[in-house]
């Protein structure tokens, strides 16, 4: 497993805090503000982990990114983050589509890091 992490989120401020944080933790971090850009980075950089915001302002939405990302790389470990975390149907749908975790916003950097470490440890699942 490589330590490449792709973060797809439409909040530039969030990306600017996540990238240096995870870089310091030993990850090679790629970021995208739009789903299309995230999928392009997935093809080019071949990360093992992805943090995906479910609700993107423009372009294709997180659910579609999730579907396409899993189709492109079935072994990709995706943690979906959503501000709509109270909706159990959304959580179930994301997990059914192949997400390994669904995390509710707001989320702290430490919790996000813990979740990624758990995903990295789940090598036998899939």
LOGUTOR-40124 format. One line per 3 residues: number of its first residue (from 1); for each residue x, y, z of C-alpha. Coordinates in nm, 4 decimals. Each point is the difference from the previous one (the first is absolute). Layout:
N
NUM) X Y Z ~ ...
REM end
This chain:
126
1) 0.0000 0.0000 0.0000 ~ 0.1290 0.3443 -0.0875 ~ -0.0583 0.3064 0.2119
4) -0.1719 0.1972 -0.2732 ~ -0.3121 0.1825 0.1137 ~ -0.2482 0.1747 -0.2278
7) -0.2323 0.2571 0.1574 ~ -0.3004 0.1211 -0.2000 ~ -0.1830 0.2882 0.1667
10) -0.1451 0.3254 -0.1306 ~ 0.1205 0.2004 0.3014 ~ 0.3384 0.1443 -0.0941
13) 0.0635 0.1112 0.3600 ~ -0.0453 -0.3582 0.1174 ~ 0.2338 -0.1357 -0.2664
16) 0.2631 0.2567 0.0989 ~ -0.0067 -0.1288 0.3581 ~ -0.0277 -0.3720 -0.0811
19) 0.2876 -0.0152 -0.2479 ~ 0.2803 0.1228 0.2314 ~ -0.1413 -0.1961 0.2929
22) 0.0008 -0.3335 -0.1826 ~ 0.3308 0.0801 -0.1722 ~ 0.1571 0.0369 0.3473
25) -0.1533 -0.3384 0.0907 ~ 0.1888 -0.1663 -0.2848 ~ -0.2612 0.0028 -0.2765
28) 0.0497 0.1140 -0.3569 ~ -0.3090 0.2186 -0.0390 ~ -0.1906 0.0952 -0.3153
31) -0.2998 0.2320 0.0158 ~ -0.2874 0.0822 -0.2320 ~ -0.2811 0.2523 0.0326
34) -0.2215 -0.1807 -0.2527 ~ -0.0934 -0.3624 -0.0500 ~ 0.1226 -0.0071 -0.3583
37) 0.3438 0.1224 0.1092 ~ 0.0055 -0.2591 0.2773 ~ -0.0728 -0.2823 -0.2437
40) 0.2751 0.1256 -0.2324 ~ 0.2471 0.0025 0.2916 ~ -0.1136 -0.3498 0.0922
43) 0.0954 -0.1242 -0.3478 ~ 0.3336 0.1839 -0.0087 ~ 0.1271 -0.0311 0.3581
46) -0.1561 -0.3342 0.1042 ~ -0.0599 0.0731 0.3707 ~ -0.1094 -0.2712 0.2446
49) -0.2090 0.2292 0.2181 ~ -0.2594 0.2650 -0.0737 ~ -0.1907 0.2485 0.2115
52) -0.3089 0.1002 -0.1955 ~ -0.2492 0.2740 0.0805 ~ -0.3455 -0.1217 -0.0961
55) -0.1412 0.3413 -0.0895 ~ 0.2105 0.1907 -0.2526 ~ -0.1027 0.3472 -0.1208
58) 0.0599 -0.0574 -0.3700 ~ 0.0576 -0.2798 -0.2452 ~ -0.0845 -0.3598 0.0807
61) -0.1111 -0.0773 0.3526 ~ 0.1721 -0.2156 0.2591 ~ -0.2230 -0.3029 -0.0529
64) 0.0903 -0.0079 -0.3690 ~ 0.3690 0.0539 0.0838 ~ -0.0258 -0.2921 0.2436
67) -0.1521 -0.2283 -0.2649 ~ 0.2564 0.0926 -0.2653 ~ 0.2950 -0.0151 0.2411
70) -0.0910 -0.3536 0.1119 ~ -0.0492 -0.1017 -0.3641 ~ 0.3454 0.1388 -0.0868
73) 0.1738 -0.1484 0.3038 ~ -0.1980 -0.2600 0.1980 ~ 0.2697 -0.0182 0.2704
76) -0.0215 0.3731 0.0747 ~ -0.0891 0.0698 0.3626 ~ -0.2422 0.2929 0.0073
79) -0.1139 0.1933 0.3037 ~ -0.3035 0.2118 -0.0843 ~ -0.0554 0.3156 0.2022
82) -0.3408 0.1615 0.0117 ~ -0.1790 0.2784 0.1768 ~ -0.3170 -0.2025 -0.0507
85) 0.1146 -0.2778 0.2302 ~ -0.3326 -0.0413 0.1747 ~ -0.1463 -0.1553 -0.3129
88) 0.0415 -0.3748 0.0516 ~ -0.1110 -0.0692 -0.3582 ~ 0.2902 0.2064 -0.1352
91) 0.2460 -0.1784 0.2288 ~ -0.1296 -0.3429 -0.1019 ~ 0.0076 0.0928 -0.3691
94) 0.3637 0.1167 0.0224 ~ 0.1046 -0.3186 0.1791 ~ -0.1929 -0.2130 -0.2504
97) 0.1791 0.1800 -0.2852 ~ 0.3385 -0.0858 0.1469 ~ 0.0957 0.2731 0.2477
100) 0.1896 -0.1435 0.2967 ~ -0.1114 0.2726 0.2411 ~ -0.2534 0.2819 0.0173
103) 0.1042 0.2838 0.2285 ~ -0.2171 0.2859 0.1168 ~ 0.1075 0.3628 -0.0287
106) 0.1248 0.1872 0.1880 ~ 0.2944 -0.2309 0.0538 ~ 0.3333 0.0637 0.1677
109) 0.3330 -0.0686 -0.1670 ~ 0.0865 -0.2547 0.2673 ~ -0.3220 -0.1959 -0.0510
112) 0.0528 0.0087 -0.3759 ~ 0.3556 -0.1290 0.0444 ~ -0.1222 -0.2804 0.2281
115) -0.2579 -0.1047 -0.2577 ~ 0.2626 -0.0059 -0.2767 ~ 0.2290 -0.2121 0.2151
118) -0.2893 -0.2435 0.0527 ~ -0.0600 -0.0141 -0.3752 ~ 0.3685 -0.0666 -0.0651
121) -0.0167 -0.2850 0.2498 ~ -0.2967 -0.1610 -0.1789 ~ 0.2139 -0.1650 -0.2667
124) -0.1876 -0.3282 0.0133 ~ -0.3410 0.1484 -0.0692 ~ -0.1497 0.0700 -0.3368
REM end
